[in-house]
Amino acid sequence: MTEEFKQISTTSGFMKHNGGILFRTISENEYEFKTKINENHLNTAKITHGGFIAALVDAGAGTAAHRSADSGLCVTISLELKFISSVKLDQELIGLAKVQKKTKSLVFLTCELRADNKIAATASGIWKIIKK
């Protein structure tokens, strides 16, 4: 069931402005997304800004929630992040989102972000399905 990566940031908005996200479905409950770290993603310490990482997880895992909810519109209720290691310029940041549970109105996901095969961050969140 694994599909090829496709750009999901096709209309104007925050993530397109920041370089976009490539996304693919791996299985019914697993999704992968990625982006390359550019100069504008860095903080003054020359590592990827935590706010960008949070936005990337929210957009990538949010898209996973949307796809798992049969393309229902989903909004973030809760998102918890743990920053594990730094991500530097030109590294590819890859997220693996897994649906842990889905109800009629909620999607529970976990996510792991890696750069050069090292864990950069982990996350868990809850998305509300508001429209089908």
N, CA, C and O atoms as a MOPAC input file, in Angstrom:
PM7 MOZYME 1SCF
protein

 N      0.81700 1    -1.19700 1     0.00000 1
 C      0.00000 1     0.00000 1     0.00000 1
 C      0.86300 1     1.26400 1     0.00000 1
 O      0.34000 1     2.35500 1    -0.22800 1
 N      2.15000 1     1.14900 1     0.24500 1
 C      3.01800 1     2.32600 1     0.29700 1
 C      2.96300 1     3.08500 1    -1.01400 1
 O      3.10000 1     2.49400 1    -2.08500 1
 N      2.76600 1     4.38500 1    -0.93400 1
 C      2.71600 1     5.23300 1    -2.12400 1
 C      3.94800 1     6.12500 1    -2.16600 1
 O      4.70900 1     6.19200 1    -1.20100 1
 N      4.13800 1     6.79900 1    -3.27400 1
 C      5.25100 1     7.73400 1    -3.44200 1
 C      4.96600 1     9.02900 1    -2.68600 1
 O      3.80600 1     9.37900 1    -2.46900 1
 N      6.01600 1     9.73700 1    -2.28800 1
 C      5.85500 1    11.03600 1    -1.64500 1
 C      5.24700 1    12.03600 1    -2.62500 1
 O      5.61100 1    12.07500 1    -3.80000 1
 N      4.30700 1    12.85100 1    -2.11500 1
 C      3.69400 1    13.92000 1    -2.90700 1
 C      3.69200 1    15.19000 1    -2.07300 1
 O      3.50200 1    15.14800 1    -0.85800 1
 N      3.90600 1    16.32200 1    -2.74100 1
 C      3.85400 1    17.61400 1    -2.07600 1
 C      2.40700 1    17.89200 1    -1.65300 1
 O      1.49800 1    17.85000 1    -2.48200 1
 N      2.19600 1    18.17600 1    -0.36100 1
 C      0.84200 1    18.47700 1     0.10800 1
 C      0.63800 1    19.96700 1     0.34500 1
 O     -0.48900 1    20.40600 1     0.57100 1
 N      1.70800 1    20.74900 1     0.29600 1
 C      1.60800 1    22.20100 1     0.49800 1
 C      1.47500 1    22.87000 1    -0.86500 1
 O      2.42200 1    23.47500 1    -1.36800 1
 N      0.28400 1    22.75200 1    -1.45700 1
 C      0.08800 1    23.24100 1    -2.81900 1
 C     -0.63200 1    24.58500 1    -2.88300 1
 O     -0.57900 1    25.26000 1    -3.91100 1
 N     -1.29700 1    24.98000 1    -1.81500 1
 C     -1.95800 1    26.28700 1    -1.79400 1
 C     -1.19300 1    27.19400 1    -0.83700 1
 O     -0.37300 1    26.73500 1    -0.04100 1
 N     -1.47600 1    28.47700 1    -0.93200 1
 C     -0.76200 1    29.41700 1    -0.06200 1
 C     -1.03700 1    29.09000 1     1.40500 1
 O     -2.09600 1    28.56000 1     1.74400 1
 N     -0.10700 1    29.39900 1     2.24000 1
 C     -0.25400 1    29.12400 1     3.66000 1
 C      1.09900 1    28.97100 1     4.31600 1
 O      2.13800 1    29.04700 1     3.66100 1
 N      1.07400 1    28.75600 1     5.61200 1
 C      2.28000 1    28.72400 1     6.42500 1
 C      3.28700 1    27.68600 1     5.95400 1
 O      4.45600 1    28.01500 1     5.75500 1
 N      2.86000 1    26.43600 1     5.77100 1
 C      3.80900 1    25.38600 1     5.42400 1
 C      4.35300 1    25.55400 1     4.00500 1
 O      5.52700 1    25.26600 1     3.77500 1
 N      3.54100 1    26.00800 1     3.04600 1
 C      4.06500 1    26.25000 1     1.69800 1
 C      5.10700 1    27.36200 1     1.75500 1
 O      6.15800 1    27.26800 1     1.12100 1
 N      4.81500 1    28.40400 1     2.50900 1
 C      5.74700 1    29.52300 1     2.67200 1
 C      7.08200 1    29.04800 1     3.25700 1
 O      8.13100 1    29.61500 1     2.95200 1
 N      7.04000 1    28.02300 1     4.08400 1
 C      8.24300 1    27.52400 1     4.75900 1
 C      8.87400 1    26.31900 1     4.06500 1
 O      9.65800 1    25.60200 1     4.68700 1
 N      8.55900 1    26.08400 1     2.82100 1
 C      9.23200 1    25.03800 1     2.06300 1
 C      8.39600 1    23.82600 1     1.71500 1
 O      8.81000 1    23.00400 1     0.89700 1
 N      7.23200 1    23.69900 1     2.31800 1
 C      6.34500 1    22.59300 1     1.97900 1
 C      6.68000 1    21.29200 1     2.68200 1
 O      7.70500 1    21.16600 1     3.35100 1
 N      5.78100 1    20.32300 1     2.51000 1
 C      5.93300 1    18.99100 1     3.11300 1
 C      5.61400 1    17.94900 1     2.05400 1
 O      4.61300 1    18.04800 1     1.34400 1
 N      6.48200 1    16.95200 1     1.96000 1
 C      6.18900 1    15.78900 1     1.13800 1
 C      5.55100 1    14.74100 1     2.04900 1
 O      5.98000 1    14.56300 1     3.18900 1
 N      4.52900 1    14.04900 1     1.54600 1
 C      3.72700 1    13.15600 1     2.38100 1
 C      3.40200 1    11.89100 1     1.59800 1
 O      3.23800 1    11.92300 1     0.37900 1
 N      3.31300 1    10.76900 1     2.32600 1
 C      2.85700 1     9.53200 1     1.69900 1
 C      2.18900 1     8.62900 1     2.72600 1
 O      2.44900 1     8.71300 1     3.92700 1
 N      1.31800 1     7.76200 1     2.21500 1
 C      0.66100 1     6.74600 1     3.03000 1
 C      1.50200 1     5.47800 1     2.95800 1
 O      1.87900 1     5.02900 1     1.87600 1
 N      1.78800 1     4.91300 1     4.11900 1
 C      2.52500 1     3.64600 1     4.17900 1
 C      1.55200 1     2.48000 1     4.32900 1
 O      1.66100 1     1.46600 1     3.64000 1
 N      0.59500 1     2.64700 1     5.24600 1
 C     -0.42300 1     1.62100 1     5.46400 1
 C     -1.66700 1     2.32500 1     6.00200 1
 O     -1.71600 1     3.55300 1     6.07300 1
 N     -2.65200 1     1.54600 1     6.37400 1
 C     -3.90400 1     2.11000 1     6.88800 1
 C     -3.67700 1     2.96600 1     8.13900 1
 O     -4.43500 1     3.90100 1     8.39700 1
 N     -2.64200 1     2.65000 1     8.91000 1
 C     -2.38600 1     3.36700 1    10.16000 1
 C     -1.03100 1     4.05400 1    10.23600 1
 O     -0.68700 1     4.61000 1    11.28000 1
 N     -0.25300 1     4.03000 1     9.15900 1
 C      1.07200 1     4.63900 1     9.17200 1
 C      1.25500 1     5.57900 1     7.98800 1
 O      0.88000 1     5.27300 1     6.85600 1
 N      1.84100 1     6.72700 1     8.28800 1
 C      2.04200 1     7.76700 1     7.28500 1
 C      3.43100 1     8.36200 1     7.48700 1
 O      3.95700 1     8.38100 1     8.60000 1
 N      4.01200 1     8.84500 1     6.39800 1
 C      5.35500 1     9.41100 1     6.47200 1
 C      5.35400 1    10.77800 1     5.79000 1
 O      4.68000 1    10.98200 1     4.78000 1
 N      6.11700 1    11.70600 1     6.36000 1
 C      6.24800 1    13.03300 1     5.76000 1
 C      7.68300 1    13.50300 1     5.93600 1
 O      8.39800 1    13.03200 1     6.82100 1
 N      8.10000 1    14.44500 1     5.07700 1
 C      9.48500 1    14.89900 1     5.16500 1
 C      9.63500 1    16.29300 1     4.57100 1
 O      8.80100 1    16.76600 1     3.79800 1
 N     10.73400 1    16.92900 1     4.96500 1
 C     11.12800 1    18.21900 1     4.41300 1
 C     12.63400 1    18.36500 1     4.57600 1
 O     13.24500 1    17.69200 1     5.40500 1
 N     13.21900 1    19.23800 1     3.78900 1
 C     14.64200 1    19.52900 1     3.89700 1
 C     14.80600 1    20.83500 1     4.66800 1
 O     14.08400 1    21.80300 1     4.42600 1
 N     15.75900 1    20.85400 1     5.59600 1
 C     15.98100 1    22.03200 1     6.43800 1
 C     16.76500 1    23.08500 1     5.65700 1
 O     17.85900 1    22.83000 1     5.15500 1
 N     16.17300 1    24.26900 1     5.57200 1
 C     16.76100 1    25.40900 1     4.87800 1
 C     17.21400 1    26.45700 1     5.89100 1
 O     16.91700 1    26.35400 1     7.08100 1
 N     17.91700 1    27.43900 1     5.41800 1
 C     18.43700 1    28.53600 1     6.25400 1
 C     17.32700 1    29.21000 1     7.07800 1
 O     17.52600 1    29.53700 1     8.24800 1
 N     16.15800 1    29.41200 1     6.45300 1
 C     15.06400 1    30.10000 1     7.15300 1
 C     14.43200 1    29.25900 1     8.26700 1
 O     13.60000 1    29.77600 1     9.01200 1
 N     14.79500 1    27.99500 1     8.40300 1
 C     14.28300 1    27.12900 1     9.46800 1
 C     15.16200 1    27.17100 1    10.71800 1
 O     14.80000 1    26.60400 1    11.74800 1
 N     16.30600 1    27.83400 1    10.63300 1
 C     17.28000 1    27.81800 1    11.72500 1
 C     17.05000 1    28.93200 1    12.73100 1
 O     16.51800 1    29.99000 1    12.39500 1
 N     17.45800 1    28.68000 1    13.97200 1
 C     17.43300 1    29.71700 1    15.00100 1
 C     18.82100 1    30.35300 1    15.08300 1
 O     19.68100 1    30.06900 1    14.25000 1
 N     19.04200 1    31.20700 1    16.07500 1
 C     20.33500 1    31.89300 1    16.17600 1
 C     21.48400 1    30.94900 1    16.53100 1
 O     22.64900 1    31.29700 1    16.33900 1
 N     21.16800 1    29.76400 1    17.04500 1
 C     22.20100 1    28.76000 1    17.33900 1
 C     22.55200 1    27.93900 1    16.09400 1
 O     23.37700 1    27.02800 1    16.16000 1
 N     21.92100 1    28.26600 1    14.95800 1
 C     22.14500 1    27.58100 1    13.67400 1
 C     21.67400 1    26.12900 1    13.67300 1
 O     22.22200 1    25.28800 1    12.96100 1
 N     20.64100 1    25.84100 1    14.48600 1
 C     19.94800 1    24.55100 1    14.44000 1
 C     18.47400 1    24.83200 1    14.16000 1
 O     18.01300 1    25.96300 1    14.31400 1
 N     17.74800 1    23.81200 1    13.75400 1
 C     16.34500 1    24.00100 1    13.38700 1
 C     15.53200 1    24.50900 1    14.57700 1
 O     15.59600 1    23.96000 1    15.67700 1
 N     14.78200 1    25.55200 1    14.33000 1
 C     13.95500 1    26.18000 1    15.35500 1
 C     12.87500 1    25.20300 1    15.83200 1
 O     12.22500 1    24.54500 1    15.02000 1
 N     12.69300 1    25.11400 1    17.13100 1
 C     11.68400 1    24.22300 1    17.70100 1
 C     10.28300 1    24.52600 1    17.21700 1
 O      9.46000 1    23.62000 1    17.07900 1
 N     10.00600 1    25.79300 1    16.95700 1
 C      8.68900 1    26.18000 1    16.44300 1
 C      8.43300 1    25.61100 1    15.05900 1
 O      7.30600 1    25.23200 1    14.73800 1
 N      9.47600 1    25.54800 1    14.23500 1
 C      9.31400 1    24.93400 1    12.91400 1
 C      9.07300 1    23.44100 1    13.05400 1
 O      8.22500 1    22.88100 1    12.35900 1
 N      9.80700 1    22.79500 1    13.94200 1
 C      9.61300 1    21.36000 1    14.16600 1
 C      8.18400 1    21.09600 1    14.64800 1
 O      7.54100 1    20.15000 1    14.19400 1
 N      7.69100 1    21.92200 1    15.55700 1
 C      6.31600 1    21.77300 1    16.05400 1
 C      5.30400 1    21.95300 1    14.92400 1
 O      4.34100 1    21.19300 1    14.81900 1
 N      5.52600 1    22.95800 1    14.08300 1
 C      4.61200 1    23.19500 1    12.96400 1
 C      4.64600 1    22.03700 1    11.97200 1
 O      3.61000 1    21.64100 1    11.43800 1
 N      5.83200 1    21.49700 1    11.72800 1
 C      5.97400 1    20.35900 1    10.82100 1
 C      5.22000 1    19.14000 1    11.35500 1
 O      4.50400 1    18.47500 1    10.60600 1
 N      5.37800 1    18.84800 1    12.63700 1
 C      4.66300 1    17.71700 1    13.24500 1
 C      3.15300 1    17.95400 1    13.17900 1
 O      2.39700 1    17.04100 1    12.84700 1
 N      2.71800 1    19.15700 1    13.48700 1
 C      1.29200 1    19.45800 1    13.46500 1
 C      0.71900 1    19.26400 1    12.06300 1
 O     -0.35600 1    18.68600 1    11.89900 1
 N      1.44000 1    19.74700 1    11.05700 1
 C      0.95800 1    19.60500 1     9.67900 1
 C      1.04400 1    18.15400 1     9.19500 1
 O      0.10400 1    17.65600 1     8.57600 1
 N      2.14900 1    17.47700 1     9.46800 1
 C      2.31200 1    16.09900 1     9.01100 1
 C      1.37500 1    15.12800 1     9.70900 1
 O      0.69900 1    14.33100 1     9.05800 1
 N      1.33500 1    15.19700 1    11.03300 1
 C      0.43800 1    14.30700 1    11.78300 1
 C     -1.01800 1    14.70300 1    11.55200 1
 O     -1.90200 1    13.84600 1    11.53900 1
 N     -1.26600 1    15.99400 1    11.37100 1
 C     -2.62800 1    16.44700 1    11.05300 1
 C     -3.10600 1    15.89900 1     9.72300 1
 O     -4.27400 1    15.53800 1     9.58100 1
 N     -2.21400 1    15.83400 1     8.75100 1
 C     -2.57000 1    15.23600 1     7.46100 1
 C     -2.82900 1    13.74500 1     7.62100 1
 O     -3.72600 1    13.19700 1     6.98000 1
 N     -2.05200 1    13.08800 1     8.46900 1
 C     -2.28300 1    11.66800 1     8.75400 1
 C     -3.66800 1    11.47800 1     9.38600 1
 O     -4.39400 1    10.55200 1     9.02500 1
 N     -4.02900 1    12.35000 1    10.32400 1
 C     -5.35700 1    12.27800 1    10.94600 1
 C     -6.44100 1    12.45100 1     9.88400 1
 O     -7.41300 1    11.69700 1     9.85200 1
 N     -6.26800 1    13.44300 1     9.02000 1
 C     -7.21200 1    13.72300 1     7.93800 1
 C     -7.38500 1    12.50500 1     7.02500 1
 O     -8.50700 1    12.12700 1     6.69000 1
 N     -6.27900 1    11.90600 1     6.63400 1
 C     -6.35600 1    10.73300 1     5.74800 1
 C     -6.98300 1     9.53900 1     6.45600 1
 O     -7.75900 1     8.79800 1     5.85300 1
 N     -6.65400 1     9.34900 1     7.72200 1
 C     -7.21500 1     8.20100 1     8.44400 1
 C     -8.69500 1     8.38600 1     8.73800 1
 O     -9.40500 1     7.41600 1     9.00300 1
 N     -9.16000 1     9.62800 1     8.69200 1
 C    -10.57600 1     9.93300 1     8.94000 1
 C    -11.34200 1    10.01800 1     7.62100 1
 O    -12.31900 1    10.75800 1     7.51400 1
 N    -10.89900 1     9.26200 1     6.62200 1
 C    -11.54300 1     9.24100 1     5.30400 1
 C    -11.68500 1    10.64700 1     4.72900 1
 O    -12.73400 1    11.01800 1     4.20200 1
 N    -10.60600 1    11.41700 1     4.84500 1
 C    -10.51500 1    12.78700 1     4.34200 1
 C    -11.45800 1    13.75800 1     5.04400 1
 O    -11.81100 1    14.80400 1     4.49700 1
 N    -11.86400 1    13.39700 1     6.26800 1
 C    -12.64800 1    14.32800 1     7.07200 1
 C    -11.77000 1    15.47400 1     7.55000 1
 O    -10.57600 1    15.29000 1     7.78500 1
 N    -12.35200 1    16.64500 1     7.69300 1
 C    -11.60600 1    17.80100 1     8.18600 1
 C    -11.26200 1    17.57800 1     9.65400 1
 O    -12.13900 1    17.26200 1    10.45800 1
 N     -9.98700 1    17.74300 1    10.00600 1
 C     -9.51300 1    17.50400 1    11.37000 1
 C     -8.78700 1    18.73500 1    11.90500 1
 O     -8.08300 1    19.42100 1    11.16500 1
 N     -8.96300 1    19.00400 1    13.18400 1
 C     -8.24300 1    20.09500 1    13.84400 1
 C     -7.53600 1    19.54300 1    15.07500 1
 O     -8.00200 1    18.59400 1    15.70600 1
 N     -6.40700 1    20.15300 1    15.40000 1
 C     -5.60000 1    19.70100 1    16.53000 1
 C     -6.25700 1    20.09800 1    17.84700 1
 O     -6.59000 1    21.26400 1    18.05500 1
 N     -6.44000 1    19.12800 1    18.73000 1
 C     -6.92600 1    19.39100 1    20.09100 1
 C     -5.73500 1    19.49900 1    21.03300 1
 O     -5.67700 1    20.38800 1    21.88200 1
 N     -4.78300 1    18.57800 1    20.86900 1
 C     -3.65300 1    18.47800 1    21.78700 1
 C     -2.43500 1    18.00300 1    21.01900 1
 O     -2.53200 1    17.13000 1    20.15700 1
 N     -1.27500 1    18.58900 1    21.34100 1
 C     -0.02900 1    18.15000 1    20.71800 1
 C      1.08300 1    18.29000 1    21.74400 1
 O      1.34400 1    19.38300 1    22.24700 1
 N      1.73500 1    17.17500 1    22.05200 1
 C      2.85100 1    17.16900 1    23.00500 1
 C      4.11900 1    16.77000 1    22.26200 1
 O      4.14500 1    15.76600 1    21.55000 1
 N      5.17800 1    17.57500 1    22.43700 1
 C      6.44900 1    17.32900 1    21.75500 1
 C      7.58200 1    17.17000 1    22.74200 1
 O      7.61000 1    17.80200 1    23.79800 1
 N      8.51100 1    16.31600 1    22.37500 1
 C      9.76300 1    16.17800 1    23.12200 1
 C     10.88900 1    16.32100 1    22.11300 1
 O     10.96400 1    15.56600 1    21.14400 1
 N     11.77200 1    17.30000 1    22.34700 1
 C     12.91200 1    17.52800 1    21.46700 1
 C     14.07900 1    16.68500 1    21.97000 1
 O     14.49000 1    16.82200 1    23.12200 1
 N     14.61000 1    15.82000 1    21.12300 1
 C     15.62400 1    14.84700 1    21.52700 1
 C     17.01800 1    15.26400 1    21.06200 1
 O     17.96000 1    15.25100 1    21.85500 1
 N     17.16200 1    15.63100 1    19.79900 1
 C     18.46600 1    16.04800 1    19.28200 1
 C     18.28400 1    17.14100 1    18.23700 1
 O     17.19100 1    17.32800 1    17.70200 1
 N     19.35500 1    17.85200 1    17.95900 1
 C     19.27900 1    18.98300 1    17.03300 1
 C     19.25800 1    18.51500 1    15.58000 1
 O     19.70900 1    17.42000 1    15.24300 1
 N     18.71500 1    19.39100 1    14.73900 1
 C     18.66500 1    19.15400 1    13.29900 1
 C     19.32900 1    20.35800 1    12.64200 1
 O     19.03500 1    21.50500 1    12.97800 1
 N     20.22900 1    20.07900 1    11.69800 1
 C     21.05000 1    21.13200 1    11.10800 1
 C     20.66900 1    21.42200 1     9.65700 1
 O     19.89700 1    20.69000 1     9.03800 1
 N     21.22200 1    22.48900 1     9.14600 1
 C     21.01700 1    22.92200 1     7.77300 1
 C     21.26900 1    21.78300 1     6.78900 1
 O     22.23000 1    21.02600 1     6.93000 1
 N     20.40300 1    21.67100 1     5.80100 1
 C     20.47300 1    20.69300 1     4.71100 1
 C     20.13100 1    19.25700 1     5.10600 1
 O     20.13200 1    18.37200 1     4.25100 1
 N     19.84000 1    19.00900 1     6.37700 1
 C     19.40900 1    17.66200 1     6.74900 1
 C     17.95600 1    17.46600 1     6.31900 1
 O     17.17400 1    18.41500 1     6.26500 1
 N     17.61400 1    16.22000 1     6.01800 1
 C     16.23800 1    15.88400 1     5.71700 1
 C     15.58900 1    15.42200 1     7.01500 1
 O     16.11000 1    14.54400 1     7.70400 1
 N     14.46800 1    16.01100 1     7.33600 1
 C     13.73200 1    15.66100 1     8.54800 1
 C     12.54100 1    14.81400 1     8.12700 1
 O     11.68300 1    15.26300 1     7.36600 1
 N     12.49500 1    13.57900 1     8.63000 1
 C     11.47200 1    12.60800 1     8.22700 1
 C     10.61600 1    12.24900 1     9.43200 1
 O     11.12900 1    11.88800 1    10.49100 1
 N      9.30100 1    12.35300 1     9.25300 1
 C      8.35700 1    12.02200 1    10.31100 1
 C      7.59000 1    10.75600 1     9.99000 1
 O      7.16700 1    10.54900 1     8.85200 1
 N      7.41100 1     9.90900 1    10.99100 1
 C      6.57100 1     8.71900 1    10.87300 1
 C      5.42500 1     8.88400 1    11.85300 1
 O      5.63200 1     8.88300 1    13.06700 1
 N      4.22000 1     9.02500 1    11.33000 1
 C      3.02400 1     9.18400 1    12.15700 1
 C      2.25300 1     7.87200 1    12.18000 1
 O      2.03700 1     7.24900 1    11.14100 1
 N      1.84000 1     7.46100 1    13.37400 1
 C      1.07800 1     6.22100 1    13.53400 1
 C     -0.23100 1     6.51500 1    14.25200 1
 O     -0.24600 1     7.13900 1    15.31300 1
 N     -1.32100 1     6.05900 1    13.66300 1
 C     -2.62800 1     6.17400 1    14.30100 1
 C     -2.68800 1     5.11000 1    15.38900 1
 O     -2.56900 1     3.91700 1    15.11200 1
 N     -2.87200 1     5.55000 1    16.61900 1
 C     -2.96300 1     4.62000 1    17.74800 1
 C     -4.40700 1     4.17800 1    17.98100 1
 O     -4.67200 1     3.03600 1    18.35500 1
 N     -5.34100 1     5.12100 1    17.74700 1
 C     -6.75700 1     4.81500 1    17.92200 1
 C     -7.56200 1     5.84300 1    17.15100 1
 O     -7.16900 1     7.00400 1    17.03600 1
 N     -8.69800 1     5.40000 1    16.62400 1
 C     -9.60000 1     6.29900 1    15.92100 1
 C    -11.01700 1     6.00000 1    16.36900 1
 O    -11.44100 1     4.84500 1    16.39300 1
 N    -11.74700 1     7.04500 1    16.72200 1
 C    -13.16000 1     6.91100 1    17.06500 1
 C    -13.96200 1     7.66100 1    16.00400 1
 O    -13.39500 1     8.10700 1    15.00600 1
 N    -15.25800 1     7.80400 1    16.20400 1
 C    -16.08200 1     8.55000 1    15.24400 1
 C    -15.70000 1    10.02200 1    15.18700 1
 O    -15.89800 1    10.67900 1    14.16500 1
 N    -15.15100 1    10.54300 1    16.28500 1
 C    -14.88100 1    11.98200 1    16.31900 1
 C    -13.43900 1    12.36100 1    16.66200 1
 O    -13.08800 1    13.54000 1    16.61100 1
 N    -12.59500 1    11.37700 1    17.01200 1
 C    -11.21500 1    11.68400 1    17.41000 1
 C    -10.20900 1    10.74100 1    16.75200 1
 O    -10.51300 1     9.58400 1    16.46000 1
 N     -8.99700 1    11.27000 1    16.52500 1
 C     -7.88200 1    10.46000 1    16.04000 1
 C     -6.70800 1    10.69200 1    16.99200 1
 O     -6.31400 1    11.83300 1    17.23100 1
 N     -6.15500 1     9.61200 1    17.53100 1
 C     -5.01400 1     9.66300 1    18.44600 1
 C     -3.79000 1     9.18500 1    17.67700 1
 O     -3.79300 1     8.08200 1    17.13000 1
 N     -2.73200 1    10.01300 1    17.63100 1
 C     -1.53800 1     9.67200 1    16.86900 1
 C     -0.27600 1     9.83000 1    17.68700 1
 O     -0.22300 1    10.61200 1    18.63700 1
 N      0.73800 1     9.07600 1    17.30400 1
 C      2.09600 1     9.30800 1    17.80100 1
 C      2.96200 1     9.58500 1    16.57900 1
 O      2.62600 1     9.20400 1    15.45800 1
 N      4.07800 1    10.25400 1    16.82000 1
 C      4.94900 1    10.62500 1    15.71500 1
 C      6.39900 1    10.61700 1    16.18100 1
 O      6.71000 1    10.99700 1    17.31000 1
 N      7.26900 1    10.18100 1    15.29800 1
 C      8.70400 1    10.20800 1    15.56100 1
 C      9.37100 1    10.91700 1    14.38900 1
 O      9.13700 1    10.56400 1    13.23300 1
 N     10.19300 1    11.90700 1    14.68000 1
 C     10.95000 1    12.62500 1    13.66100 1
 C     12.40300 1    12.19600 1    13.71700 1
 O     12.98900 1    12.09000 1    14.79400 1
 N     12.98400 1    11.94800 1    12.53800 1
 C     14.38700 1    11.53100 1    12.46000 1
 C     15.13100 1    12.38700 1    11.45200 1
 O     14.57200 1    12.83200 1    10.45000 1
 N     16.40400 1    12.60500 1    11.74100 1
 C     17.32300 1    13.24900 1    10.81000 1
 C     18.59000 1    12.40300 1    10.81200 1
 O     19.14200 1    12.11300 1    11.87300 1
 N     19.04500 1    12.01300 1     9.64700 1
 C     20.20500 1    11.12200 1     9.53000 1
 C     20.07500 1     9.89400 1    10.42800 1
 O     21.03400 1     9.47000 1    11.07400 1
 N     18.86900 1     9.33600 1    10.45200 1
 C     18.54800 1     8.12000 1    11.19900 1
 C     18.69800 1     8.25200 1    12.71300 1
 O     18.79200 1     7.24500 1    13.41600 1
 N     18.72300 1     9.49000 1    13.22100 1
 C     18.74000 1     9.73100 1    14.66700 1
 C     17.41800 1    10.39500 1    15.05300 1
 O     16.91700 1    11.25300 1    14.32600 1
 N     16.85800 1    10.00100 1    16.18800 1
 C     15.61100 1    10.61500 1    16.63100 1
 C     15.86400 1    12.07700 1    16.98100 1
 O     16.73000 1    12.39300 1    17.79700 1
 N     15.09800 1    12.96000 1    16.35200 1
 C     15.19500 1    14.39400 1    16.60900 1
 C     14.09400 1    14.85800 1    17.56000 1
 O     14.30900 1    15.75200 1    18.37900 1
 N     12.91100 1    14.24300 1    17.44800 1
 C     11.78300 1    14.61700 1    18.30300 1
 C     10.74900 1    13.49900 1    18.28800 1
 O     10.67400 1    12.70700 1    17.34800 1
 N      9.96200 1    13.45600 1    19.34200 1
 C      8.80600 1    12.56300 1    19.39700 1
 C      7.59700 1    13.40600 1    19.76400 1
 O      7.72100 1    14.46700 1    20.37500 1
 N      6.43000 1    12.91600 1    19.38100 1
 C      5.20900 1    13.67500 1    19.64400 1
 C      4.02300 1    12.73800 1    19.78700 1
 O      4.03900 1    11.60200 1    19.31100 1
 N      3.00700 1    13.23500 1    20.44700 1
 C      1.71100 1    12.55600 1    20.47600 1
 C      0.64200 1    13.62700 1    20.45400 1
 O      0.83600 1    14.73100 1    20.96300 1
 N     -0.47500 1    13.29200 1    19.86600 1
 C     -1.52500 1    14.29300 1    19.75600 1
 C     -2.88800 1    13.69100 1    19.53400 1
 O     -3.04300 1    12.49800 1    19.27200 1
 N     -3.87400 1    14.56600 1    19.65000 1
 C     -5.27400 1    14.20100 1    19.43700 1
 C     -5.85000 1    15.19200 1    18.43600 1
 O     -5.69100 1    16.40400 1    18.58300 1
 N     -6.52900 1    14.66000 1    17.40900 1
 C     -7.18000 1    15.49200 1    16.40600 1
 C     -8.67900 1    15.22500 1    16.43800 1
 O     -9.11600 1    14.08100 1    16.55500 1
 N     -9.45200 1    16.28700 1    16.33500 1
 C    -10.92100 1    16.22000 1    16.31800 1
 C    -11.38000 1    16.18000 1    14.87300 1
 O    -10.99500 1    17.03200 1    14.07200 1
 N    -12.19300 1    15.20200 1    14.53500 1
 C    -12.80100 1    15.12900 1    13.20100 1
 C    -14.03100 1    16.03300 1    13.25000 1
 O    -14.97000 1    15.76100 1    13.99900 1
 N    -14.03400 1    17.10200 1    12.46100 1
 C    -15.15000 1    18.03200 1    12.54200 1
 C    -16.08600 1    17.98000 1    11.33100 1
 O    -17.18600 1    18.52900 1    11.37500 1
 N    -15.65300 1    17.32300 1    10.25500 1
 C    -16.49300 1    17.23500 1     9.06800 1
 C    -16.06800 1    16.06200 1     8.22700 1
 O    -14.87400 1    15.79600 1     8.08700 1
 N    -17.02900 1    15.35400 1     7.66300 1
 C    -16.69800 1    14.26500 1     6.72500 1
 C    -17.16500 1    14.61900 1     5.35300 1
 O    -16.98300 1    13.83800 1     4.41800 1

